[in-house]
Amino acid sequence: MAFEKVTVPTGPAFDPVRRAIPADAQVGQWVASDGWKLRRFDWPAPDSRGRLLFQTGRGDIFEKYLETFAHFHAQGWSVTAFDWRGQGGSGRLSPDPHVGHVGDYGLYDADFAAFWADWRAEGAGPRIVLGHSMGGMMVVRALAAKSIDPDAAILVAPMIGLKSPIGATVAAHIARWIAGLGDPMRAAWRGNERPGALASRRSLLTHDGDRYADERWWQDRHPDLVLGPPSWTWLAHGFAGAAALASDPRIETIATPVLMLIADADKLVDPRAALRLGARLPDAQIVRFGPESAHEILREADGVRDRALAAIDSFLAAVVPARP
């Protein structure tokens, strides 16, 4: 797969920060112990202040966050990211390339722990982990299992609970039952980010039309990055994983300083579940956003995004002060 290093502007919506891989960044592969290849992104900072590992959400590609990476890079952080197994440029776990399937979230856990161990050995200095949505859930699971040891963690709209119009408990039973019938890799619904959503996909994710369009811009050039709805098995494990975290006594043992950014109006994940978990963390700061923010806080309109980045910068300055 070829990626744009230098791109000629194509119109008024073109943004070289968001729509071109930085010239000094690398897109490569990390190979798991079973031989599976996960696509990774690395952008080293000169005279680096430290290293930041960014974990995206379900169905995401790291290209959506190039603008955010540029912010962290300008702050002196070397940035790394990888596409989760089964999505983005890390292959598919379903015969249908447009279905986001995983047989067990334990695969995500194992990939994350192994990648962290390798990435940790690749360089010195403070290490930060940031997880958005599903990535946020996986960061919490890894912190609880002590399979990662960051100096600080940032959770952005973390998937600590999934939204459902019939309630999480009933939806979890239904998802588990349907996943056990027929093909467990079949799509849970036809499209959009959740079943029966009357709102547009854009309104569920961000109020910023230009930033929303970045994803399609990259997918039009690299159609193999396109992913649609999750499988019933993915959904069943999502509900089960959230329920497990709600009663996991290890949450209270997480000593890592944590910053949580929560969108109270989030229609994809349950902000109340995230707030309940945040109250159990020994060292957590919580920043909340109102109706001005949808799910993708770091891809929101400037007012929201700037406030979110300022909160992250302030948190990191306190936890990992910049070198003199």
Backbone torsions as a table, in degrees:
resi	resn	phi	psi	omega
1	MET	NA	126.3	-179.8
2	ALA	-95.3	141.8	-179.3
3	PHE	-125.1	145.9	-178.0
4	GLU	-68.4	120.3	170.7
5	LYS	-94.1	-41.3	176.3
6	VAL	-130.8	127.0	-175.0
7	THR	-126.4	133.8	177.1
8	VAL	-78.3	130.5	179.7
9	PRO	-52.0	138.5	-176.5
10	THR	-113.8	0.1	-179.7
11	GLY	162.9	-178.6	-175.6
12	PRO	-64.5	-24.8	-178.5
13	ALA	-84.7	-5.4	-177.2
14	PHE	-69.4	133.4	177.3
15	ASP	-133.1	110.6	-176.1
16	PRO	-63.9	-21.6	177.2
17	VAL	-71.3	-38.5	-175.3
18	ARG	-94.2	-17.7	-170.9
19	ARG	-126.2	30.7	172.9
20	ALA	-154.8	137.4	173.5
21	ILE	-68.3	128.6	179.6
22	PRO	-55.0	144.1	-175.0
23	ALA	-60.6	-30.3	-178.0
24	ASP	-100.5	14.9	175.2
25	ALA	-100.6	161.3	179.6
26	GLN	-126.4	138.4	171.4
27	VAL	-113.0	119.1	-177.2
28	GLY	-142.8	-149.4	-177.4
29	GLN	-136.3	147.9	169.5
30	TRP	-119.5	134.0	-174.7
31	VAL	-105.7	122.3	178.4
32	ALA	-74.0	169.9	-175.3
33	SER	-64.1	-23.9	178.4
34	ASP	-91.1	6.5	177.6
35	GLY	93.0	-4.7	-179.4
36	TRP	-70.2	136.2	-177.6
37	LYS	-100.9	121.7	176.2
38	LEU	-105.5	133.0	179.7
39	ARG	-75.2	133.4	-179.0
40	ARG	-128.6	157.5	179.4
41	PHE	-125.3	134.3	178.0
42	ASP	-135.9	128.9	178.7
43	TRP	-132.7	89.9	-178.2
44	PRO	-70.1	142.6	176.8
45	ALA	-100.7	137.8	176.2
46	PRO	-66.1	138.9	-179.2
47	ASP	51.1	52.5	-169.9
48	SER	-58.9	137.3	174.2
49	ARG	-76.4	-25.4	-178.7
50	GLY	168.0	-169.3	-173.7
51	ARG	-127.6	138.8	-177.1
52	LEU	-125.6	125.6	176.4
53	LEU	-104.9	119.1	-175.1
54	PHE	-104.5	123.8	179.9
55	GLN	-114.2	123.3	-174.1
56	THR	-83.8	177.6	-179.9
57	GLY	-91.9	-174.4	179.9
58	ARG	-63.0	131.9	176.3
59	GLY	77.7	-0.4	-175.8
60	ASP	-78.8	164.7	168.6
61	ILE	-128.2	148.0	-174.8
62	PHE	-68.1	-20.6	179.4
63	GLU	-59.0	-27.6	179.7
64	LYS	-62.0	-19.5	-172.9
65	TYR	-113.7	17.2	-179.8
66	LEU	-58.8	-37.2	179.4
67	GLU	-64.9	-40.1	177.3
68	THR	-68.7	-40.6	175.8
69	PHE	-57.9	-40.9	-178.8
70	ALA	-62.3	-37.0	177.2
71	HIS	-63.2	-49.5	-178.9
72	PHE	-64.1	-39.3	179.5
73	HIS	-61.9	-40.8	179.0
74	ALA	-66.2	-24.1	176.9
75	GLN	-83.5	-0.9	176.6
76	GLY	99.7	9.1	-179.8
77	TRP	-93.3	133.8	168.1
78	SER	-79.5	128.0	-170.6
79	VAL	-110.2	133.6	174.2
80	THR	-129.2	148.0	174.0
81	ALA	-150.2	158.0	169.3
82	PHE	-143.0	150.2	174.9
83	ASP	-77.7	132.4	177.5
84	TRP	-59.9	149.6	175.3
85	ARG	-54.0	131.7	178.1
86	GLY	91.9	2.6	178.9
87	GLN	-149.7	171.1	-178.8
88	GLY	56.9	-132.9	179.1
89	GLY	-96.5	20.4	-178.9
90	SER	-106.7	30.7	175.2
91	GLY	78.7	-177.4	-179.1
92	ARG	-130.0	148.3	179.2
93	LEU	-106.3	8.0	178.7
94	SER	-127.9	147.6	175.4
95	PRO	-59.5	-27.4	177.1
96	ASP	-89.8	113.3	-175.2
97	PRO	-67.1	-9.2	-179.0
98	HIS	-101.9	7.8	177.3
99	VAL	-108.8	126.7	179.5
100	GLY	-85.6	96.1	-174.4
101	HIS	-116.5	146.1	165.0
102	VAL	-148.1	139.1	-178.0
103	GLY	-75.6	-24.1	-177.2
104	ASP	-163.0	132.6	178.0
105	TYR	-64.4	-13.2	174.2
106	GLY	-58.7	-27.7	175.3
107	LEU	-64.6	-43.3	176.1
108	TYR	-61.4	-45.4	180.0
109	ASP	-56.7	-46.2	-176.7
110	ALA	-66.4	-43.2	178.4
111	ASP	-61.8	-43.9	-177.2
112	PHE	-63.4	-47.3	-178.7
113	ALA	-63.1	-42.5	-178.4
114	ALA	-70.7	-40.8	177.8
115	PHE	-62.9	-43.5	179.7
116	TRP	-57.9	-44.9	-179.0
117	ALA	-60.3	-43.1	178.9
118	ASP	-68.8	-45.4	-178.6
119	TRP	-63.9	-39.1	179.2
120	ARG	-59.3	-37.8	-177.5
121	ALA	-79.0	-11.0	-175.7
122	GLU	-80.5	-15.6	-178.2
123	GLY	-167.1	159.9	-179.3
124	ALA	-96.8	-178.0	177.1
125	GLY	96.9	172.5	178.9
126	PRO	-57.9	145.7	-179.7
127	ARG	-123.5	127.0	-178.5
128	ILE	-118.7	143.1	173.8
129	VAL	-122.7	136.3	177.4
130	LEU	-127.0	127.5	179.3
131	GLY	-124.7	126.3	176.4
132	HIS	-101.8	132.9	172.9
133	SER	55.6	-117.3	177.5
134	MET	-58.9	-35.8	176.0
135	GLY	-59.6	-34.3	176.8
136	GLY	-66.0	-41.1	175.7
137	MET	-60.5	-43.5	-177.4
138	MET	-68.2	-32.4	175.7
139	VAL	-64.7	-45.0	179.2
140	VAL	-62.4	-43.0	178.3
141	ARG	-60.4	-41.2	-179.2
142	ALA	-69.7	-38.3	176.8
143	LEU	-63.7	-41.6	179.8
144	ALA	-65.5	-38.1	179.6
145	ALA	-81.1	-8.3	-176.8
146	LYS	57.8	34.5	176.3
147	SER	-88.7	-8.7	172.0
148	ILE	-131.5	156.8	-177.0
149	ASP	-137.0	61.1	-178.3
150	PRO	-72.4	159.4	173.6
151	ASP	-77.2	-22.4	176.4
152	ALA	-161.3	155.4	179.6
153	ALA	-131.9	142.7	179.3
154	ILE	-124.8	126.8	-179.8
155	LEU	-115.4	119.2	-176.8
156	VAL	-112.6	115.2	-176.4
157	ALA	44.5	54.0	-173.3
158	PRO	-66.8	144.7	-179.2
159	MET	-82.4	67.2	178.0
160	ILE	-84.3	-19.3	174.1
161	GLY	-153.7	146.7	178.8
162	LEU	-98.4	141.0	176.6
163	LYS	-76.6	140.2	174.7
164	SER	-149.5	136.1	179.9
165	PRO	-67.5	-15.6	-179.5
166	ILE	-107.3	6.8	179.8
167	GLY	92.6	144.7	-174.3
168	ALA	-64.4	-38.2	-176.1
169	THR	-65.5	-48.8	179.4
170	VAL	-66.0	-43.4	-179.5
171	ALA	-62.0	-37.1	179.3
172	ALA	-63.7	-43.1	178.5
173	HIS	-63.3	-42.9	-179.6
174	ILE	-64.9	-45.4	-179.6
175	ALA	-61.5	-43.5	179.5
176	ARG	-64.3	-40.1	-179.7
177	TRP	-66.2	-47.3	-178.8
178	ILE	-66.9	-37.3	179.2
179	ALA	-61.8	-27.6	179.7
180	GLY	-83.2	-5.1	179.5
181	LEU	-106.9	129.9	175.9
182	GLY	68.0	-144.9	-175.2
183	ASP	-79.3	113.7	-178.9
184	PRO	-69.7	-11.4	-178.9
185	MET	-95.3	1.9	-177.6
186	ARG	-74.6	155.3	-176.4
187	ALA	-65.2	140.9	179.8
188	ALA	-74.7	-25.2	174.5
189	TRP	-158.6	179.1	-171.6
190	ARG	-78.8	-43.5	-175.3
191	GLY	-164.3	-167.5	-176.4
192	ASN	61.9	-175.6	-176.5
193	GLU	-91.3	-12.9	177.4
194	ARG	-155.1	156.9	-176.1
195	PRO	-69.6	141.2	174.2
196	GLY	67.7	15.7	-177.2
197	ALA	-68.6	123.0	177.1
198	LEU	-81.0	-28.8	178.8
199	ALA	-73.3	154.6	176.2
200	SER	-70.6	158.7	178.3
201	ARG	-59.1	-40.0	-179.6
202	ARG	-59.3	-45.0	-176.5
203	SER	-67.1	-24.4	175.8
204	LEU	-73.9	-26.1	-173.3
205	LEU	-101.7	-47.6	-173.1
206	THR	-160.3	152.9	173.5
207	HIS	-87.3	-5.4	-175.3
208	ASP	-97.4	108.9	-176.0
209	GLY	-66.1	-38.8	-179.3
210	ASP	-66.2	-43.6	179.4
211	ARG	-67.4	-37.5	176.6
212	TYR	-59.6	-37.9	-177.3
213	ALA	-69.4	-17.1	-179.3
214	ASP	-59.2	-40.9	-178.2
215	GLU	-59.2	-48.0	179.6
216	ARG	-65.2	-35.4	178.4
217	TRP	-57.3	-47.0	179.5
218	TRP	-69.2	-40.4	-178.2
219	GLN	-68.1	-34.0	177.1
220	ASP	-61.7	-34.0	-180.0
221	ARG	-86.0	-22.6	-179.4
222	HIS	-137.4	77.9	-173.7
223	PRO	-58.8	-22.2	-179.8
224	ASP	-71.4	-7.1	175.9
225	LEU	-84.8	-12.0	-175.6
226	VAL	-69.0	133.7	174.5
227	LEU	-137.2	145.2	-179.7
228	GLY	-106.4	-136.9	-174.9
229	PRO	-72.0	163.7	177.1
230	PRO	-77.3	165.4	172.4
231	SER	-80.9	164.7	175.9
232	TRP	-62.3	-33.8	179.2
233	THR	-67.7	-44.1	176.0
234	TRP	-56.4	-44.7	-177.6
235	LEU	-64.9	-44.5	179.8
236	ALA	-60.4	-41.8	179.4
237	HIS	-70.8	-29.1	176.3
238	GLY	-64.6	-46.3	177.1
239	PHE	-64.1	-43.6	-178.9
240	ALA	-64.6	-39.9	179.9
241	GLY	-64.3	-39.7	178.4
242	ALA	-65.4	-43.1	179.4
243	ALA	-63.4	-37.5	179.8
244	ALA	-65.6	-40.4	179.2
245	LEU	-65.2	-33.6	-177.9
246	ALA	-63.3	-23.9	-178.3
247	SER	-119.8	11.3	-176.7
248	ASP	-80.3	114.1	-178.2
249	PRO	-68.3	-13.0	-179.6
250	ARG	-71.6	-18.1	179.4
251	ILE	-56.9	-40.0	-178.4
252	GLU	-71.6	-7.5	179.7
253	THR	-100.3	-0.3	-178.1
254	ILE	-75.3	111.0	-177.2
255	ALA	-89.4	-14.3	-178.0
256	THR	-61.4	132.6	172.5
257	PRO	-62.2	132.3	-175.3
258	VAL	-126.9	134.9	169.8
259	LEU	-110.6	127.8	177.8
260	MET	-114.8	128.5	172.7
261	LEU	-107.6	117.6	-172.3
262	ILE	-120.2	131.3	174.1
263	ALA	-98.7	108.7	-175.8
264	ASP	-62.2	-26.0	-178.6
265	ALA	-95.7	12.7	-178.6
266	ASP	-57.9	128.2	-179.8
267	LYS	-104.1	3.2	-179.8
268	LEU	-107.6	-44.9	177.1
269	VAL	-115.7	161.8	-174.4
270	ASP	-90.9	105.3	-178.6
271	PRO	-64.6	-28.9	-180.0
272	ARG	-66.0	-38.1	177.6
273	ALA	-65.2	-39.3	178.3
274	ALA	-65.1	-40.6	179.2
275	LEU	-65.2	-38.6	178.2
276	ARG	-63.7	-42.1	178.6
277	LEU	-66.9	-40.6	179.8
278	GLY	-59.6	-35.0	179.4
279	ALA	-67.9	-19.1	-179.5
280	ARG	-91.1	-15.3	-178.4
281	LEU	-74.4	134.9	-178.1
282	PRO	-63.6	-30.5	-174.9
283	ASP	-139.6	82.9	-175.6
284	ALA	-133.1	139.6	169.8
285	GLN	-113.3	140.3	-177.5
286	ILE	-125.3	128.6	175.4
287	VAL	-118.1	124.4	-175.3
288	ARG	-110.7	146.9	177.9
289	PHE	-120.7	146.7	-178.7
290	GLY	-92.8	-148.9	-176.2
291	PRO	-65.1	-9.7	178.3
292	GLU	-71.6	-11.3	-177.2
293	SER	-123.6	132.6	169.2
294	ALA	-93.8	-156.8	-170.0
295	HIS	-67.2	-42.8	-173.7
296	GLU	-89.3	79.2	-174.2
297	ILE	-57.8	-39.9	-177.4
298	LEU	-79.9	-1.6	175.3
299	ARG	-122.5	21.3	179.9
300	GLU	-81.7	179.5	174.5
301	ALA	-59.9	159.1	-169.5
302	ASP	-54.4	-39.8	-178.0
303	GLY	-58.4	-44.1	178.8
304	VAL	-72.5	-49.3	-176.0
305	ARG	-61.6	-43.4	-179.2
306	ASP	-62.8	-40.9	178.6
307	ARG	-65.0	-39.9	179.8
308	ALA	-64.3	-46.5	-179.2
309	LEU	-66.3	-36.7	177.6
310	ALA	-63.5	-39.2	178.3
311	ALA	-64.7	-41.4	178.6
312	ILE	-65.0	-46.0	-179.4
313	ASP	-60.0	-43.1	-179.8
314	SER	-64.6	-43.4	178.6
315	PHE	-60.5	-47.6	-178.6
316	LEU	-68.3	-34.2	178.1
317	ALA	-63.2	-34.8	-179.5
318	ALA	-78.7	-38.2	-174.5
319	VAL	-85.3	-40.6	179.9
320	VAL	-129.5	80.6	-176.3
321	PRO	-57.3	145.9	177.6
322	ALA	-64.2	147.7	177.6
323	ARG	-68.8	144.7	179.5
324	PRO	-66.9	NA	NA
